[in-house]
């Protein structure tokens, strides 16, 4: 028996060809309820970053396709945006892409008395993330021990 695709997977299958045609990368797709409303949030990216025009053009291209295919029963708001400079690193390829960069990590439970830290991401293999702390020491942990991993952007530079 085949697994039934969830809403995000169905939407991703629909919008990926459009993103490919526009030389965009789908960073993430989320279908979330906020208060009484549902939101289909699509985060797009490209090599040199996206701007408001990329988001608007992509939204205009996928909106009629989503209306025609109608993969979501309830009404929802469509939001297309950039993942931002402090983007959340969710998928394995997100983490691999930013090896060598500083990341902000919040742990589910403290590791070595650390609940949240900014550190340099040095490797990711077999679900094990290794970071270098400010004091030069290394810390390795399983990806599932992190509540949130975000790219750290220093706005002072």
C-alpha angles and dihedrals in degrees: 000000000000120000114251113239118243124231094267093051092048092049091046091054089052099046102036095080089053091049090049091050090052093045091245129138120221103231096182143336122209132180106197140166116227113183107314094336134085121218129198102205118192120185116199132187141175136189097277095030132264130268134202091274092057090050093047094046093048092047091051091051098047099038096075091042092053089047091052097045091038098197094168120068100201127058116265144171118249116222123182118186147142117272086237133229092287092048121174113248103219109146124060091247090054091058094044091050092059101045106140093033130104116259134188111226128190113193125214089226125010116273113205086349090303116128097166131010145167110222143148114272107227107167146358121193133148090359091303115126119200122197134179114229124217090261090058096253122128128235124193124191141159114268090236090064090067119085093192134004116189134174107254114228120192104217089189094067 
